[in-house]
Amino acid sequence: MSRSGRQLATRVGLRLGPDPSRVLARLFVPGQELALDTESRVTGVLRRILALSEETVVATLEVVLERYGGRHRDLRAVLRTNYEKVAHRVPEGVEVSSRRSLLIGACFTNEYSVEAAALFNPSVVAHPDQSGLTPGAVRFVLSLRAVGEGHISSVEFRSGVVGPGHELRVDEPGPLLEAGEHQEATHNRALFSAKLTEAGADAESSSFLMRRLPASFDEAALQEALLALASQRVTRHGAARTDALARRIAACNYEVDFLPGSRLSERVLWPHGPSESQGIEDARFVRFHDDSGDESYMATYTAFDGTQVQPQLIETSDFRHFKMSQLAGPAAKNKGMALFPRKIGGHFVAMSRYDRESSAIATSEDGRIWSSPTTLHSPRQPWELIQLGNAGSPIETPSGWLVLTHGVGPMREYALSAILLDLEDPRRVISALPRPLMIAQEDERDGYVPNVLYSCGAMAYGTELLLPYGVSDSSVRFAFVDTALLLDLLAA
């Protein structure tokens, strides 16, 4: 409580927890359940299925469809798709009936509970549809980090309404999850070249490849350029590795489409590219205003491949079609990038935590390749002695760019705080809050990772901020932050 009698942060009772019944049907290859396994057991499984009588196939498939059909929007389509992924292992000349192919698909499919372990680290933005609301109410989109078996993270969504006042409702999620249809992306030559350089590709081979590609190119153009490179492997000894790196980079950039009839809360951004094979973590969504006045939504997220982490980019205008892209440059390192909601001085601007400990700022001409960062705020207060970073995209106020932060102190306790940056020159720190904004209450200290409060982004709402936050890496709660009071404390 401040000396004015006003509450800086007011928690509300709503809490979102993980629901293990929310499952995806995904490809399952027996023998490759563990990262250390290298051999699948596809051949043996197929041999046993092909040996079944047609009568047994029909009866077994009927049980599968009865038990699992209601848990997925179109299970037959999933089974057909997964059958096609292993059909090349069916012996040549063997005829497979439609029912047997579905049973094969079922034996190479499993259910994955995306929230089995935790649901946390939210960000919130205004929904693209604000129709039909009462005065003072705002519809929002909430992004969430879901963690399931094997600690694999994905991104989920919820919708809800805040207002009037402190009224807050999160809509019940739909029951049928889907990961969407993945498509090849159109590639950016400058970004592609930068990623090849960062990956240590042979400079001569990389230059040869880039000269054969236009500024924007598709998969077919890349394959043609790689064929030209392959023809010169005798004299270009780095060609083979450059080829492999280029194919990996291409696979890391892709697009995802969801069916128009699916609900927002049923869409899951599931790891697809090699760089994110072990998780899509901590998406920081922001509603971005471009120079023409158009709006879209962007988010930086942490891609984890089991060994390395790197920030990547999500773009969408409707939360139905998503473009996933890599980022490059000195500032695009480690975790915790967060985009500003508009350009400043003609440049894209982002918060960065490139050194893993401090908050920095960087600019980009194209929003893909990020310049050398300038450190803004380093650990010095007791609650941030270990490290600090942002807690979402900066929020524009008349007083400056308000950046919610997190700090890690003794006993690895995470606290939320704030800094204020100059509107015209965000490299200048006006002030930093001299104390935490929020720390975990007693009923928030226990969870998957104890003593953690963490947010990936708040939303300006009237004279307040709607602040969703993760509770000990397990669940999600909400608070309203008095913006004017917070700015007064930053100005003191």
N, C-alpha and C positions, 0 to 999 in steps of 0.2 A: 504494500500500500504506500502511495506517495504522500508527501506532506500536504498535498491538496485534497487528500481523501479519495482520490481516484485510483482504481486498480489498473496497473500497467498491463497485466495479462490475466484474462478471465477464462478459466477452463470450463468446458461444457461436459455434460455427462456422457455424450455419445462416444462409443468405442467400437471400432471395427477389429474383428479378430479373424484368424485363418479358418477356412472351412475345407476340410480334407475331402469333402464330397465333390468338389469342383475339379473335374478331371478332363484331360485331353487324351484322345486316342492317337498314339504316335507309333512310328516304326520301331520294332523291337527285333534285334538280331541275336538269337541265342549264341552264347559264347563270347559276346562283346559287351556284357553288362558292366565289366570293370575296365578302367582305363588301361590296366596292365595287360589285358587280354589282346592277343593279336590274331587269333584264329577263330573264325565263326564256325558254327555247327549247322550251317544251312543245308549242306548236302544230306546229312543224316536225317534231319527233320523232314526234308522233302521226300526222301526215300520212304519213310514211314507213312506219310500222308498218301503218296501215290499207291501204296500197297493196300490201302483201305478199300473195301467194297463200296460201290456207289450208294448202297442202302445205308451203310454206316456214315458215309460223308453227309448224306442228307439229314440223318437224325442228329449228328453232332452239330452241324451248321444251324439247325433249327433251335437247338438249345442256346447256342451262342447269340443268335439274333434275339431270342426271347429275353435272355438275361441282360444283354448289353445294348439292344437297339434303342431303348428309351433314354439312354444316358448320353446319346450323341445325335446331332442333327441329321446326319446321313451316314450311318455306319457302313452300309453296303458300299458307298463311294470310297470310304476310307480303306476298307478291305481290298477293294479292286486296285486302288492306288498302291497299296503296300505289296499286293501280289505282283504287280508290274515291276516293282523294284527288285524282286528276286526271281522273276520268271526266266531270266537268262540262265539260271542254274537248273532248270528243268531239262532232263536229257532230251537231246534232239530226237524228233519223231514221236514223242509221247504226246497224245491228245489229252488235254485237261478240260473237263466240263466246266461250265460256269459256276456250278455249286462247289466243285472241288477247288477252283481258283479262289473263291471266297473263303473257303476253309483254310487254304494256304495263307491267304492274307491275314486271317484271324490268328494263325500261329506265329505270324511276324508282326503282331500288333500288341501293344499293352496300354493300359490306362496309366496315366501319370497325374498324380495329385499335385497341382501347381502350388497350392498353399499348404501342403502337408506340414511344413516346418514353421513358417512364419509369413506374416503380411505386415509390411512396414514401409518406412521412408517415402512418404507421399509428397506430391506437389499438386497445386491446384491452380486452375485458370478458368476464366469465364467461358462458358459453353458457347459454341457458335449459334445456337438457337435460344433466343431470349423471349420467344413469343409466349403469350398466354399466362404471364406472371402477374401477381398482384403488385401494386406500387411498393417500392422499397425492397423487392426480392430480386435475387440474381441466381440464375441457374449456372452450375459449375461442372467442370470435368475434373475428376480426381484421378491422378495416376498413382499406382502402387507397385512396390517391389514385392513379388511373391516368391517364396523359396520352398522348393520341394525336395524330394529324395535326391541325395548326392549333393545337396547344397547348390543346386542349379537355380539361378534366378531368372525370372521373366517379368514382363511389365503387363499389369492388368489395369482396368479402368472402372470407375464408378461415376454415376451422375448424381446430382443432388441440387438442392435449393437452399440458399441462405437468405434470411430475412422474411418479413420485416424484423428489425431489431436483431436479437440473438437467436431467433428461431433457426434451426438447422435440421435438415433432413437429407439423408443419403438414401437414394432409391434402392430397393431390393434388387440384387443382381440376378441376371438370367441364369438358368441352370445349365445351359449347353455351351461349353467352351469350344472355341475353334482357333486355330493358328493362322488361318487365312491362306491364300494362294500366293506363292512366291514367284517373282518374275525377275528377269535380268534387268539390270539398270543401264542407263546411258551414262557413260563414264566421262570424267573431266580430265583432259590430258595433263594439265598443270598439277592437279592433285595426284594423279597416277604417277607422274614423274617424281614428285616429291616423296611419295611413299616408297618408290623403288630406291631412291637415294637413302632414305632412312633405314631401309632394310638391308643396305649394304650391297646392292646389285652392282655388277660390273659396269663402270661408267660408259665404256665404249659400246657394250651390248645394249645398255639402256638407251643411250643416245640413238643408236641405230633403230631401235624399236619405236621410240617416240617420233622420229622423223617420218615414219610411215603412218602416223595416226593424225586425224584432224583434231581440232580443239575439243570437239565433242564426238564420241564414237560409241558404237554398240559392240556386242559380243562378236558379231561376224567380222567387223573390221579388225578387232583385236586378233582373232584367229588367223586372219590373212597376214597380219604383220608378224605374228609368231611363226608362221610357216616360212616367211622370208628370213627371219632370224635363224631358224633351224637349218636352213640351207647353207648357212655360213659358220656352222659350229666348228668346222675344221680349223678355221683361222680366228675364231672368237671363242676363247676357252671359257669365258664367263657366260656364254649363251644359255647353257642348260640351266644354270641356277637362276638367271634372269627370267627365263621362261617359267620356271616353277614359281618364282616370286610374283610375276605378273598375273598368273592364273589365280594365286591366292588373293591378291589385291582385288581382282575382278569379283571373286566370290564373296568378298567382304562387303561389297556395295550392291544392294539389291532393293527391290520394292515388294510390298505386301498389300494385297487387296482382300477385303472382307466382303461377304455377300451383303447386298442392301438390306435384306430382311433380318440380319443379325442385330442384336442389341449391343450397345457400346460395352456394357459390362460382360459380354460374352466373348469379346475379342482379346486375344493374348498375343503380345509380341514375344514370340518364342525364339530362342537362339537359333540362328540359321547360318551365319557366316563363320568362317574359321576363326576369326579374331574373337568371337563371342561364344565359342562352342561350349564354354562352361558357365555362361551367364550374361544376361543383360541386366545391369544393376543401376539403381539410383537415377532414374530419368528426371531431369530438371526441366519441366515444360514452361514455356513462356509464350504469351500471345505477342507476335512480332508485327510491327507496323513498318512497312517499307516506304521508300521515298514517294511512291505514287499514292499512298494512303491506304493501300490494300492491306488486309490482315491475313496472317497465317499462323500456324503454331509450329514452334521448333522446340527441340529438347536435346541437350547433351546427355549422354549416358556413359557408364563405364562398361566397356567390353572386356571380358575375361576369358582367356583361352586355356586356363589351367596353369599357366606359367606367368604370363604378362597381362597387365592391365593397360588400357588406353582409352581416351575419350573418343566417342563417335557421335554422330548427329542423326536425329530423327526429324523429318519434315512432314507435315500434313496440313490440309485445309479443312478436313471434315471428319477426322478420326476414323475414316473407313479405308482410305488409301494412304499408305505410309512409304516414305523413301528413307532408307537407311544408308548412311555414308560415312566413310572414314574422314578423319581430320589429320592435318600434318602441321609441322612447324615446331619451333622450340617451346611454345606455350601449350601445345596439345600433348601434354605428357601427364601420366599418373591420373589420379581421380579428381573430381570436383570442379570441372569447368561449368560455367553458368553464363548464358548469353544475356546481354542487355536487350530490352524490348524494342529498341530502334537503333539506327545508326547515329553516330555522333561524329560531327566533322567529316561526314561522307564515308566513314569506316564502320564496319561491324566491330563490336567491342564485346569482350568477354572477361569474366573473372577466371582466374586459373590458380591451380595449386601445383604448379609444375615441380616444385622442390619437395613436395609431400608435407611441408610444415607451415607454409605461410600463404597469405592471400596476395595474389598478384593480378595485374591487368594486362591485356594484350589487345591488339587490333588486327584486322584482316581486311583485305581488299574484296575478297569473294566469299567470306564466311567459311572457307575450307582450310586455307593455309594461314597459320597464325604466327605473328611476329614474335621476336624476343620479348618476354614479359617484363613488366616493371613491378617490383615488390611494393605492396601497399602497407601491409599490416603483418607484423611478425609476433610470435608468442612472447608475451612479457607478463601478463596477469596470472595470478595463481591458478585460475580455472583453465588456462590455455598453455601451460608450460610445455606440454608434449607436442602439440600441434594445433593448428586452427585451419578454418576454411569457411567458405560461404555455406549458407543454408538455403540456396535458391537464387534465382535471378534477381538483380537489383530492381527496386520499385521506385518509380519517379515520383518525387514530391516537390512542392515549391521550394523547400529548403535544401534539396539535393537528392542524390541517389541513395536511398535507404537500402543497405545490404544487411540482411540477417546473417549471422555467423554462428559457427559452432566452434567450441574449444574443447580440448581434451587435457584434463589435469590429473592430479594424484588419483591412484586406484583406477586409472583409465575411465574416469567419469566424464561424460559428455554434457556440456551445458550450452544453451543458446544465448547469443548476445547480439550486438549490432554495431555497425560503423556507418558513417555518413560521408559520401563523396561529393565533390563539386559537380554541378550539373553540366557545365561547359567543359571542364577538364577533370574527368573522373580519376585521373592519376593523382589528384590532390585529395588527401584525407582531411575532411573538416574536423571530425572528432570520432572517438570510439566510446561506446558505453562503458563506464568505469566499473560495472558489475554485471553479472549474468542477468539476462532477461528472464530465463527460466532454467531450473534444474529439476531433475526427477524427484517427484514426491515419493513418499514411502510406498504408495500403491502403484508406483511406476518403475520401481527399481529392479524388479525381478523379471527375467525373460531369457530369451535365447542368448543375448549378450547383455548382462546386467548393467544398470546405472547409465543408460544411454537415452538422451533426448536428441532427435535428429530430424531435420526437415529438408526436403528438396525444393520447397518453394511455397510462399504465401501469396495471397491475392488481396489487393486493395478492395475494400468494401465500405463505402461511405467514409466515415471518419475513423475506420478501424482497418485492421488486417485480419482476414480469416487465415489462421495459421494451423494447418494440419501437421502433426508430427508423429514420428515413430517412437514407440515406447519400448525401450530395451530390446530392439530388433525383433519384436514379437507381434505387436498390434499397433493400432493407430488411434490417436485421440485428436481433439481439436481445441483451439483457444482463440479468443478474440483479443487482439492487441490494440490498445489505445494509441493510434498513430500520433496524435498531437502531443500526448504526454511523452511518448518515446522521443519525439523530436525535441521537446523541451529539455529532456534529460541529456540528449546529445549536445544541445547548445549550452548547457550549464557549465 
